Amino acid sequence: MPESAAPNPQADADRLEAAADQAIAACGGNARDAVKALIVANEYLESEVCELTQAVSHAFTRGRFKTYTG
């Protein structure tokens, strides 16, 4: 396996730390506001997944996905 394809837990942790710092900075340094914004974004993405899952033909997916009724 090429080194570039190998999992790198430290790089993943660093990327996650940077993303958390960016989210907090985007909310004026308020971590609570950052968490709320991320919850809203996650709920939006979940609704998008639900809509897309319902739009995909069941026959096409051969039952690989359960319809989310959230």
C-alpha positions as a Markdown table, in Angstrom:
| # | Residue | x | y | z |
|---|---|---|---|---|
| 1 | Met | 0.0 | 0.0 | 0.0 |
| 2 | Pro | 1.5 | 3.4 | -0.9 |
| 3 | Glu | 2.3 | 5.6 | 2.0 |
| 4 | Ser | -0.1 | 8.3 | 0.8 |
| 5 | Ala | -3.0 | 5.9 | 1.0 |
| 6 | Ala | -2.1 | 4.7 | 4.5 |
| 7 | Pro | -4.3 | 6.0 | 7.4 |
| 8 | Asn | -2.7 | 8.9 | 9.3 |
| 9 | Pro | -4.5 | 9.4 | 12.6 |
| 10 | Gln | -2.3 | 12.4 | 13.5 |
| 11 | Ala | -3.2 | 14.2 | 10.2 |
| 12 | Asp | -6.9 | 13.4 | 10.8 |
| 13 | Ala | -6.7 | 14.8 | 14.3 |
| 14 | Asp | -4.9 | 17.9 | 13.1 |
| 15 | Arg | -7.5 | 18.4 | 10.4 |
| 16 | Leu | -10.3 | 18.0 | 12.9 |
| 17 | Glu | -8.7 | 20.5 | 15.3 |
| 18 | Ala | -8.3 | 23.0 | 12.5 |
| 19 | Ala | -11.9 | 22.6 | 11.5 |
| 20 | Ala | -13.1 | 23.1 | 15.1 |
| 21 | Asp | -11.0 | 26.3 | 15.3 |
| 22 | Gln | -12.5 | 27.5 | 12.0 |
| 23 | Ala | -16.0 | 26.9 | 13.2 |
| 24 | Ile | -15.4 | 28.7 | 16.5 |
| 25 | Ala | -13.7 | 31.6 | 14.7 |
| 26 | Ala | -16.7 | 31.9 | 12.3 |
| 27 | Cys | -18.9 | 32.3 | 15.4 |
| 28 | Gly | -16.9 | 35.1 | 16.9 |
| 29 | Gly | -15.0 | 32.8 | 19.2 |
| 30 | Asn | -18.1 | 31.5 | 20.9 |
| 31 | Ala | -17.9 | 27.7 | 21.1 |
| 32 | Arg | -21.6 | 27.4 | 22.1 |
| 33 | Asp | -22.7 | 29.3 | 19.0 |
| 34 | Ala | -20.4 | 27.1 | 16.9 |
| 35 | Val | -22.0 | 24.0 | 18.3 |
| 36 | Lys | -25.5 | 25.3 | 17.6 |
| 37 | Ala | -24.5 | 26.3 | 14.0 |
| 38 | Leu | -23.1 | 22.8 | 13.4 |
| 39 | Ile | -26.2 | 21.2 | 14.7 |
| 40 | Val | -28.3 | 23.3 | 12.3 |
| 41 | Ala | -26.0 | 22.4 | 9.4 |
| 42 | Asn | -26.2 | 18.7 | 10.3 |
| 43 | Glu | -30.0 | 18.8 | 10.5 |
| 44 | Tyr | -30.0 | 20.4 | 7.0 |
| 45 | Leu | -27.7 | 17.7 | 5.6 |
| 46 | Glu | -29.8 | 15.0 | 7.2 |
| 47 | Ser | -33.0 | 16.4 | 5.5 |
| 48 | Glu | -31.1 | 16.5 | 2.2 |
| 49 | Val | -30.1 | 12.8 | 2.6 |
| 50 | Cys | -33.7 | 11.9 | 3.3 |
| 51 | Glu | -35.0 | 13.8 | 0.2 |
| 52 | Leu | -32.3 | 12.3 | -2.0 |
| 53 | Thr | -32.9 | 8.8 | -0.6 |
| 54 | Gln | -36.6 | 9.0 | -1.3 |
| 55 | Ala | -35.9 | 10.3 | -4.8 |
| 56 | Val | -33.7 | 7.4 | -5.8 |
| 57 | Ser | -35.5 | 4.5 | -7.2 |
| 58 | His | -35.8 | 1.5 | -4.8 |
| 59 | Ala | -35.2 | -0.9 | -7.7 |
| 60 | Phe | -32.1 | 1.1 | -8.7 |
| 61 | Thr | -30.5 | 0.8 | -5.3 |
| 62 | Arg | -31.7 | -2.8 | -4.8 |
| 63 | Gly | -32.8 | -2.1 | -1.3 |
| 64 | Arg | -29.3 | -1.1 | -0.1 |
| 65 | Phe | -30.6 | 2.0 | 1.6 |
| 66 | Lys | -33.4 | 2.3 | 4.2 |
| 67 | Thr | -35.7 | 5.2 | 3.7 |
| 68 | Tyr | -35.1 | 7.7 | 6.5 |
| 69 | Thr | -38.3 | 9.0 | 7.9 |
| 70 | Gly | -36.7 | 11.3 | 10.6 |
